[in-house]
Amino acid sequence: MSSRQAAPPMRGPGAGMAPPAQKATRFAATFRRLVRRLLASRLAAGSILAFGVVGASLSVIGPRILGHATDIVFTGFLSSQFPEGSTKAEVLAQLRADGNDQLASLVSSVDLRPGEGIDHGSLAFVLLSVMVLYTAGSWFMYLQGRTTTIVVQRMVSELREEVEAKLHRVPLSYLDRSERGEILSRTTNDIDNVAQSLQQAISQFLGSVLLMVGTLVMMLLISPELALIAVVTVPVVAVIMRFVARKSQPHFVAQWGATGRLNGHVEEVFTGHDVVKVFGRQAEARETFRKHNDDLFDAAFRAQFLSGALQPLMMFVSNLNYVLVAVVGGLRVASGTLSIGEVQAFIQYSRQFTQPLAQIAALINLVQSGVASAERVFELLDEAEESDEPLDPPFPSPVRGRVAFEDVAFAYDPDEPLISGLDLTAEPGQTVAIVGPTGAGKTTLTNLLLRFYELDGGRITLDGVDVAAMDRHALRDQFGVVLQDTWLFAGTIRENIAYGAEDASEDDVVRAAEAASVDHFVRTLPDGYDTAIDDQGSNISAGQRQLLTIARAFLADPAILVLDEATSSVDTRTETLVQQAMARLRSGRTSFVIAHRLSTIRDADHIVVMTDGHIVEQGTHDSLIAAGGAYQRLYAAQFAAPVE
């Protein structure tokens, strides 16, 4: 809108975001906020934990039972090597007499039954038990994953709804100073990243922690000494994870900040690609894209490289732990302290113990990335909102349309006042035209009337009621607005015309189209009123797009009209038709017409001339021309013939 030139300039891509280092300090707070959201449903959270505990417990018991199977096989093999009929004591005595003390120690630790061989019945029972345990454990882990998916997706769905609702509650000033692509990135990319990160992290993290705890318990039951060797690696792992997390988190924040800036640039360039080509700025656009893309590459590379280095380090620690356990366990078997099956089970547990640590380490980059995105989403949710609506707001009934600006003061920037001490009254049914140079504050007046911005001083009344005390929706329902920016929506022409009156009939839509000189060109289209247009209206001309927005205002049948350069994109003949239709529409309605072409407002009941946020002249066209002031100079500049 032309008169909004005095507003604060729109910030550059990624503006409004704190530096990455500052954001990284809120990691813990953001993480706790995410956890609180996930725990909102106590029953679902409890189910996830219960399924995980049962599934991990069943999985943890499996290696111990498999160790029994190994003992059965090993005992049967040893038993088959000695003559049937002898006793275990006799075998041990013979071995020691032959000088095989080490073998005797090994035989003493098993349930030797000379000459019997492998007990296949017991072996089959053990293997079947393991199969049942692993199957049941997998089923419970499946239930945990399914429940986690439901909880996470429900939470993210609610988050999307909150963001959508928030965008309708933030003041227009927030949208003015924010990059559209940046907002879109927060509401799409960042929320999707939160969903994906939580989905993977919760299932794997919870499963890893439970598996690690259960494994530690089983290792302690088998051999506290070997368990101590395995546990020694935990502090080493913790130090490595903390170091990598601290180094990589700022880079994850920078990665998603760079993503938002890149999206903002792409959205900006491709929306205005015609302008970019006309002015030959393709090279500059490509260079800006390259810079943002390089920033994203650098941040993503550092984040992924640092977090990716964690898993190889964890594998090294895990392998070192495995070697120590295997060596010490072998010595225990040789001394008869442990059976081969127990050592086998312990080795499995040691791998099972370090594997969750490696998985947790691999999840760190996911968690950091998700929390970095969550910070950006929560920043949006924490933005200041429009003031709350009063519980029992006053409202004039019926609405006559008398609008009064009383000592109004307003500034987009507190240090640069735009409007001060402005008084203006529009009587019911009057057409008030507001003219003046670009940046004079013309559109700002209508924005204040519609409460897109709140006043810094004074008040605006509708039929004597302060609009600041009214419900915003009820207030705006009384207005029909046609802007110079022709905003359409993806859908049919019929749907776009009926946007302001959802219960409109087919006849209502056609009458509004005829009144706005839309019907003729619509019927020339192959699908008529069912012709689909996109949100840019690229398959119809600029003038036709503006006519559609005028037809939309006709159909809304408002009490007060606001026309902001509503005919700037139509040809002279169509403009004449639209002016005649608007004259009929304005009949009996208060209207505010913002115009640069003074020919369109000569018949206005009251003309207001604004300069630098102040009313410098007001009156009718004839009286202002006769006064020879600012209006006369504007008029002469448009219509006086140039002097040779």
ZITA-V532310 format. One record per residue. N is the residue number from 1. OMEGA is omega as a letter, one per 20 degrees, with the letter a starting at -180 (999 if undefined). BURIAL is # if it has 16 or more other C-alpha atoms within 10 Angstrom, else .. Layout:
n:N omega:OMEGA burial:BURIAL
n:N omega:OMEGA burial:BURIAL
This chain:
n:1 omega:a burial:.
n:2 omega:a burial:#
n:3 omega:r burial:#
n:4 omega:a burial:#
n:5 omega:a burial:.
n:6 omega:r burial:#
n:7 omega:r burial:#
n:8 omega:a burial:.
n:9 omega:r burial:.
n:10 omega:a burial:.
n:11 omega:a burial:.
n:12 omega:a burial:.
n:13 omega:r burial:#
n:14 omega:a burial:#
n:15 omega:a burial:#
n:16 omega:r burial:.
n:17 omega:r burial:.
n:18 omega:r burial:.
n:19 omega:a burial:.
n:20 omega:a burial:#
n:21 omega:r burial:.
n:22 omega:a burial:.
n:23 omega:a burial:#
n:24 omega:a burial:#
n:25 omega:a burial:.
n:26 omega:a burial:.
n:27 omega:a burial:#
n:28 omega:a burial:.
n:29 omega:r burial:.
n:30 omega:r burial:#
n:31 omega:r burial:#
n:32 omega:r burial:.
n:33 omega:r burial:#
n:34 omega:a burial:#
n:35 omega:r burial:.
n:36 omega:r burial:.
n:37 omega:a burial:.
n:38 omega:a burial:#
n:39 omega:a burial:.
n:40 omega:r burial:.
n:41 omega:a burial:.
n:42 omega:a burial:.
n:43 omega:a burial:.
n:44 omega:r burial:#
n:45 omega:r burial:#
n:46 omega:r burial:.
n:47 omega:r burial:.
n:48 omega:r burial:#
n:49 omega:a burial:#
n:50 omega:r burial:.
n:51 omega:a burial:#
n:52 omega:a burial:#
n:53 omega:a burial:#
n:54 omega:a burial:#
n:55 omega:r burial:#
n:56 omega:a burial:#
n:57 omega:r burial:#
n:58 omega:r burial:#
n:59 omega:a burial:#
n:60 omega:a burial:#
n:61 omega:a burial:#
n:62 omega:a burial:#
n:63 omega:a burial:#
n:64 omega:r burial:#
n:65 omega:r burial:#
n:66 omega:r burial:#
n:67 omega:r burial:#
n:68 omega:r burial:#
n:69 omega:r burial:#
n:70 omega:r burial:#
n:71 omega:r burial:#
n:72 omega:a burial:#
n:73 omega:a burial:#
n:74 omega:r burial:#
n:75 omega:r burial:#
n:76 omega:r burial:#
n:77 omega:r burial:#
n:78 omega:a burial:#
n:79 omega:a burial:#
n:80 omega:a burial:#
n:81 omega:a burial:.
n:82 omega:a burial:#
n:83 omega:r burial:.
n:84 omega:r burial:.
n:85 omega:r burial:.
n:86 omega:r burial:.
n:87 omega:r burial:.
n:88 omega:r burial:#
n:89 omega:r burial:.
n:90 omega:r burial:.
n:91 omega:a burial:#
n:92 omega:r burial:#
n:93 omega:a burial:.
n:94 omega:r burial:.
n:95 omega:a burial:#
n:96 omega:r burial:.
n:97 omega:r burial:.
n:98 omega:r burial:.
n:99 omega:r burial:.
n:100 omega:a burial:.
n:101 omega:a burial:#
n:102 omega:r burial:.
n:103 omega:r burial:.
n:104 omega:r burial:#
n:105 omega:r burial:#
n:106 omega:a burial:#
n:107 omega:a burial:#
n:108 omega:a burial:#
n:109 omega:a burial:#
n:110 omega:r burial:#
n:111 omega:a burial:.
n:112 omega:r burial:#
n:113 omega:a burial:#
n:114 omega:r burial:#
n:115 omega:a burial:#
n:116 omega:a burial:#
n:117 omega:a burial:#
n:118 omega:r burial:#
n:119 omega:a burial:.
n:120 omega:r burial:.
n:121 omega:r burial:.
n:122 omega:r burial:.
n:123 omega:a burial:#
n:124 omega:r burial:.
n:125 omega:a burial:.
n:126 omega:a burial:#
n:127 omega:r burial:#
n:128 omega:r burial:.
n:129 omega:r burial:.
n:130 omega:r burial:#
n:131 omega:r burial:.
n:132 omega:a burial:.
n:133 omega:a burial:#
n:134 omega:r burial:#
n:135 omega:r burial:.
n:136 omega:r burial:#
n:137 omega:r burial:#
n:138 omega:r burial:#
n:139 omega:r burial:.
n:140 omega:r burial:#
n:141 omega:r burial:#
n:142 omega:r burial:#
n:143 omega:r burial:#
n:144 omega:r burial:#
n:145 omega:r burial:#
n:146 omega:r burial:.
n:147 omega:r burial:#
n:148 omega:r burial:#
n:149 omega:a burial:#
n:150 omega:a burial:.
n:151 omega:a burial:#
n:152 omega:a burial:#
n:153 omega:r burial:#
n:154 omega:r burial:.
n:155 omega:a burial:#
n:156 omega:r burial:#
n:157 omega:r burial:.
n:158 omega:r burial:.
n:159 omega:r burial:#
n:160 omega:r burial:#
n:161 omega:r burial:.
n:162 omega:r burial:.
n:163 omega:r burial:#
n:164 omega:r burial:.
n:165 omega:a burial:.
n:166 omega:a burial:#
n:167 omega:r burial:#
n:168 omega:a burial:.
n:169 omega:r burial:.
n:170 omega:r burial:#
n:171 omega:a burial:#
n:172 omega:a burial:#
n:173 omega:r burial:.
n:174 omega:a burial:#
n:175 omega:r burial:.
n:176 omega:a burial:.
n:177 omega:a burial:#
n:178 omega:r burial:#
n:179 omega:a burial:#
n:180 omega:r burial:#
n:181 omega:r burial:#
n:182 omega:r burial:#
n:183 omega:r burial:#
n:184 omega:r burial:.
n:185 omega:r burial:#
n:186 omega:a burial:#
n:187 omega:r burial:#
n:188 omega:a burial:.
n:189 omega:a burial:#
n:190 omega:r burial:#
n:191 omega:r burial:#
n:192 omega:r burial:#
n:193 omega:r burial:#
n:194 omega:a burial:#
n:195 omega:a burial:#
n:196 omega:a burial:#
n:197 omega:a burial:#
n:198 omega:a burial:#
n:199 omega:a burial:#
n:200 omega:a burial:#
n:201 omega:a burial:#
n:202 omega:a burial:#
n:203 omega:a burial:#
n:204 omega:a burial:#
n:205 omega:a burial:#
n:206 omega:r burial:#
n:207 omega:a burial:#
n:208 omega:a burial:#
n:209 omega:a burial:#
n:210 omega:r burial:#
n:211 omega:a burial:#
n:212 omega:r burial:#
n:213 omega:r burial:#
n:214 omega:r burial:#
n:215 omega:r burial:#
n:216 omega:r burial:#
n:217 omega:a burial:.
n:218 omega:r burial:#
n:219 omega:r burial:#
n:220 omega:r burial:.
n:221 omega:a burial:.
n:222 omega:a burial:#
n:223 omega:r burial:#
n:224 omega:a burial:.
n:225 omega:r burial:.
n:226 omega:r burial:#
n:227 omega:r burial:#
n:228 omega:r burial:.
n:229 omega:a burial:#
n:230 omega:a burial:#
n:231 omega:a burial:#
n:232 omega:a burial:.
n:233 omega:a burial:#
n:234 omega:r burial:.
n:235 omega:r burial:.
n:236 omega:r burial:.
n:237 omega:a burial:#
n:238 omega:r burial:.
n:239 omega:a burial:.
n:240 omega:a burial:.
n:241 omega:a burial:#
n:242 omega:a burial:.
n:243 omega:a burial:.
n:244 omega:a burial:#
n:245 omega:a burial:#
n:246 omega:a burial:.
n:247 omega:a burial:.
n:248 omega:a burial:#
n:249 omega:r burial:#
n:250 omega:a burial:#
n:251 omega:r burial:#
n:252 omega:r burial:#
n:253 omega:r burial:#
n:254 omega:r burial:#
n:255 omega:a burial:#
n:256 omega:r burial:#
n:257 omega:r burial:#
n:258 omega:r burial:#
n:259 omega:r burial:#
n:260 omega:r burial:#
n:261 omega:r burial:#
n:262 omega:r burial:#
n:263 omega:r burial:#
n:264 omega:r burial:#
n:265 omega:a burial:#
n:266 omega:r burial:#
n:267 omega:a burial:#
n:268 omega:a burial:#
n:269 omega:a burial:#
n:270 omega:r burial:.
n:271 omega:a burial:.
n:272 omega:a burial:.
n:273 omega:r burial:.
n:274 omega:a burial:.
n:275 omega:r burial:.
n:276 omega:a burial:#
n:277 omega:a burial:.
n:278 omega:a burial:.
n:279 omega:r burial:.
n:280 omega:a burial:.
n:281 omega:a burial:.
n:282 omega:a burial:.
n:283 omega:r burial:.
n:284 omega:r burial:.
n:285 omega:r burial:#
n:286 omega:r burial:.
n:287 omega:r burial:.
n:288 omega:r burial:.
n:289 omega:r burial:#
n:290 omega:a burial:.
n:291 omega:r burial:.
n:292 omega:a burial:#
n:293 omega:r burial:#
n:294 omega:r burial:.
n:295 omega:r burial:#
n:296 omega:r burial:#
n:297 omega:a burial:.
n:298 omega:a burial:#
n:299 omega:a burial:#
n:300 omega:a burial:#
n:301 omega:a burial:#
n:302 omega:a burial:#
n:303 omega:a burial:#
n:304 omega:r burial:#
n:305 omega:a burial:.
n:306 omega:a burial:#
n:307 omega:r burial:#
n:308 omega:r burial:#
n:309 omega:a burial:.
n:310 omega:a burial:#
n:311 omega:r burial:#
n:312 omega:r burial:.
n:313 omega:r burial:.
n:314 omega:r burial:#
n:315 omega:r burial:.
n:316 omega:r burial:.
n:317 omega:a burial:#
n:318 omega:a burial:#
n:319 omega:r burial:.
n:320 omega:r burial:.
n:321 omega:a burial:#
n:322 omega:a burial:#
n:323 omega:a burial:.
n:324 omega:a burial:.
n:325 omega:a burial:#
n:326 omega:a burial:#
n:327 omega:a burial:.
n:328 omega:r burial:.
n:329 omega:r burial:#
n:330 omega:r burial:#
n:331 omega:r burial:.
n:332 omega:r burial:#
n:333 omega:a burial:#
n:334 omega:a burial:#
n:335 omega:r burial:#
n:336 omega:r burial:#
n:337 omega:a burial:#
n:338 omega:r burial:#
n:339 omega:r burial:#
n:340 omega:r burial:#
n:341 omega:r burial:#
n:342 omega:r burial:#
n:343 omega:r burial:#
n:344 omega:r burial:#
n:345 omega:a burial:#
n:346 omega:r burial:#
n:347 omega:r burial:#
n:348 omega:r burial:#
n:349 omega:a burial:#
n:350 omega:r burial:#
n:351 omega:r burial:#
n:352 omega:a burial:#
n:353 omega:a burial:#
n:354 omega:r burial:#
n:355 omega:r burial:#
n:356 omega:r burial:#
n:357 omega:r burial:#
n:358 omega:r burial:#
n:359 omega:r burial:#
n:360 omega:r burial:#
n:361 omega:r burial:#
n:362 omega:a burial:#
n:363 omega:a burial:#
n:364 omega:a burial:#
n:365 omega:r burial:#
n:366 omega:a burial:#
n:367 omega:a burial:#
n:368 omega:r burial:#
n:369 omega:r burial:#
n:370 omega:r burial:#
n:371 omega:r burial:#
n:372 omega:r burial:#
n:373 omega:r burial:#
n:374 omega:r burial:#
n:375 omega:a burial:#
n:376 omega:r burial:#
n:377 omega:a burial:#
n:378 omega:r burial:#
n:379 omega:r burial:.
n:380 omega:a burial:#
n:381 omega:a burial:#
n:382 omega:r burial:.
n:383 omega:r burial:.
n:384 omega:a burial:.
n:385 omega:r burial:.
n:386 omega:a burial:#
n:387 omega:a burial:.
n:388 omega:r burial:.
n:389 omega:r burial:.
n:390 omega:a burial:.
n:391 omega:a burial:.
n:392 omega:a burial:.
n:393 omega:r burial:.
n:394 omega:r burial:.
n:395 omega:a burial:#
n:396 omega:r burial:.
n:397 omega:i burial:.
n:398 omega:r burial:.
n:399 omega:r burial:.
n:400 omega:r burial:#
n:401 omega:r burial:#
n:402 omega:a burial:#
n:403 omega:a burial:#
n:404 omega:r burial:#
n:405 omega:a burial:#
n:406 omega:r burial:#
n:407 omega:a burial:.
n:408 omega:r burial:#
n:409 omega:a burial:#
n:410 omega:r burial:#
n:411 omega:r burial:#
n:412 omega:r burial:#
n:413 omega:a burial:.
n:414 omega:a burial:.
n:415 omega:a burial:.
n:416 omega:r burial:.
n:417 omega:r burial:.
n:418 omega:a burial:#
n:419 omega:r burial:#
n:420 omega:r burial:#
n:421 omega:a burial:.
n:422 omega:r burial:#
n:423 omega:a burial:#
n:424 omega:r burial:.
n:425 omega:r burial:.
n:426 omega:a burial:#
n:427 omega:a burial:#
n:428 omega:r burial:#
n:429 omega:a burial:#
n:430 omega:r burial:#
n:431 omega:a burial:#
n:432 omega:r burial:#
n:433 omega:r burial:#
n:434 omega:a burial:#
n:435 omega:r burial:#
n:436 omega:a burial:#
n:437 omega:r burial:.
n:438 omega:a burial:#
n:439 omega:a burial:#
n:440 omega:a burial:#
n:441 omega:a burial:#
n:442 omega:a burial:#
n:443 omega:r burial:#
n:444 omega:r burial:#
n:445 omega:a burial:#
n:446 omega:r burial:#
n:447 omega:r burial:#
n:448 omega:r burial:#
n:449 omega:r burial:#
n:450 omega:r burial:#
n:451 omega:r burial:#
n:452 omega:r burial:#
n:453 omega:r burial:#
n:454 omega:a burial:#
n:455 omega:r burial:#
n:456 omega:r burial:.
n:457 omega:a burial:#
n:458 omega:r burial:.
n:459 omega:r burial:#
n:460 omega:a burial:#
n:461 omega:r burial:#
n:462 omega:a burial:#
n:463 omega:r burial:#
n:464 omega:a burial:.
n:465 omega:r burial:#
n:466 omega:a burial:#
n:467 omega:r burial:#
n:468 omega:r burial:#
n:469 omega:a burial:.
n:470 omega:r burial:#
n:471 omega:a burial:#
n:472 omega:a burial:#
n:473 omega:r burial:.
n:474 omega:r burial:.
n:475 omega:a burial:#
n:476 omega:r burial:#
n:477 omega:a burial:.
n:478 omega:a burial:#
n:479 omega:r burial:#
n:480 omega:a burial:#
n:481 omega:r burial:#
n:482 omega:a burial:#
n:483 omega:r burial:#
n:484 omega:r burial:#
n:485 omega:a burial:#
n:486 omega:a burial:#
n:487 omega:r burial:.
n:488 omega:a burial:#
n:489 omega:r burial:.
n:490 omega:a burial:.
n:491 omega:r burial:.
n:492 omega:r burial:#
n:493 omega:r burial:#
n:494 omega:a burial:#
n:495 omega:r burial:#
n:496 omega:r burial:#
n:497 omega:a burial:#
n:498 omega:a burial:#
n:499 omega:a burial:#
n:500 omega:r burial:#
n:501 omega:a burial:#
n:502 omega:a burial:.
n:503 omega:a burial:.
n:504 omega:r burial:.
n:505 omega:r burial:.
n:506 omega:r burial:.
n:507 omega:r burial:.
n:508 omega:a burial:#
n:509 omega:a burial:#
n:510 omega:r burial:#
n:511 omega:r burial:#
n:512 omega:r burial:#
n:513 omega:r burial:#
n:514 omega:a burial:#
n:515 omega:a burial:#
n:516 omega:r burial:#
n:517 omega:r burial:#
n:518 omega:a burial:#
n:519 omega:a burial:#
n:520 omega:a burial:.
n:521 omega:r burial:.
n:522 omega:a burial:#
n:523 omega:r burial:.
n:524 omega:r burial:.
n:525 omega:a burial:.
n:526 omega:a burial:.
n:527 omega:r burial:.
n:528 omega:a burial:#
n:529 omega:r burial:#
n:530 omega:r burial:.
n:531 omega:a burial:#
n:532 omega:r burial:#
n:533 omega:r burial:#
n:534 omega:a burial:.
n:535 omega:r burial:.
n:536 omega:a burial:.
n:537 omega:a burial:#
n:538 omega:a burial:.
n:539 omega:r burial:.
n:540 omega:a burial:.
n:541 omega:r burial:.
n:542 omega:r burial:#
n:543 omega:r burial:#
n:544 omega:r burial:#
n:545 omega:a burial:#
n:546 omega:r burial:#
n:547 omega:r burial:#
n:548 omega:r burial:#
n:549 omega:r burial:#
n:550 omega:r burial:#
n:551 omega:r burial:#
n:552 omega:r burial:#
n:553 omega:r burial:#
n:554 omega:a burial:#
n:555 omega:a burial:#
n:556 omega:r burial:#
n:557 omega:a burial:#
n:558 omega:r burial:#
n:559 omega:a burial:#
n:560 omega:r burial:#
n:561 omega:r burial:#
n:562 omega:a burial:#
n:563 omega:a burial:#
n:564 omega:a burial:#
n:565 omega:a burial:#
n:566 omega:a burial:#
n:567 omega:a burial:#
n:568 omega:a burial:#
n:569 omega:a burial:#
n:570 omega:a burial:#
n:571 omega:a burial:.
n:572 omega:a burial:.
n:573 omega:r burial:.
n:574 omega:r burial:#
n:575 omega:r burial:#
n:576 omega:r burial:.
n:577 omega:a burial:.
n:578 omega:r burial:#
n:579 omega:r burial:#
n:580 omega:r burial:.
n:581 omega:r burial:#
n:582 omega:r burial:#
n:583 omega:r burial:.
n:584 omega:a burial:.
n:585 omega:a burial:#
n:586 omega:a burial:#
n:587 omega:r burial:.
n:588 omega:a burial:#
n:589 omega:r burial:#
n:590 omega:a burial:#
n:591 omega:r burial:#
n:592 omega:a burial:#
n:593 omega:r burial:#
n:594 omega:a burial:#
n:595 omega:r burial:#
n:596 omega:r burial:#
n:597 omega:a burial:.
n:598 omega:r burial:#
n:599 omega:a burial:.
n:600 omega:a burial:#
n:601 omega:a burial:#
n:602 omega:a burial:.
n:603 omega:a burial:#
n:604 omega:r burial:#
n:605 omega:a burial:#
n:606 omega:r burial:#
n:607 omega:a burial:#
n:608 omega:r burial:#
n:609 omega:a burial:#
n:610 omega:r burial:#
n:611 omega:r burial:#
n:612 omega:r burial:#
n:613 omega:a burial:#
n:614 omega:r burial:#
n:615 omega:a burial:#
n:616 omega:r burial:.
n:617 omega:r burial:#
n:618 omega:a burial:#
n:619 omega:r burial:#
n:620 omega:a burial:#
n:621 omega:a burial:#
n:622 omega:a burial:.
n:623 omega:r burial:.
n:624 omega:r burial:#
n:625 omega:a burial:#
n:626 omega:a burial:.
n:627 omega:r burial:.
n:628 omega:a burial:.
n:629 omega:a burial:.
n:630 omega:a burial:#
n:631 omega:a burial:#
n:632 omega:r burial:#
n:633 omega:r burial:.
n:634 omega:a burial:#
n:635 omega:a burial:#
n:636 omega:a burial:.
n:637 omega:a burial:.
n:638 omega:a burial:.
n:639 omega:a burial:.
n:640 omega:a burial:.
n:641 omega:r burial:.
n:642 omega:a burial:.
n:643 omega:r burial:.
n:644 omega:999 burial:.
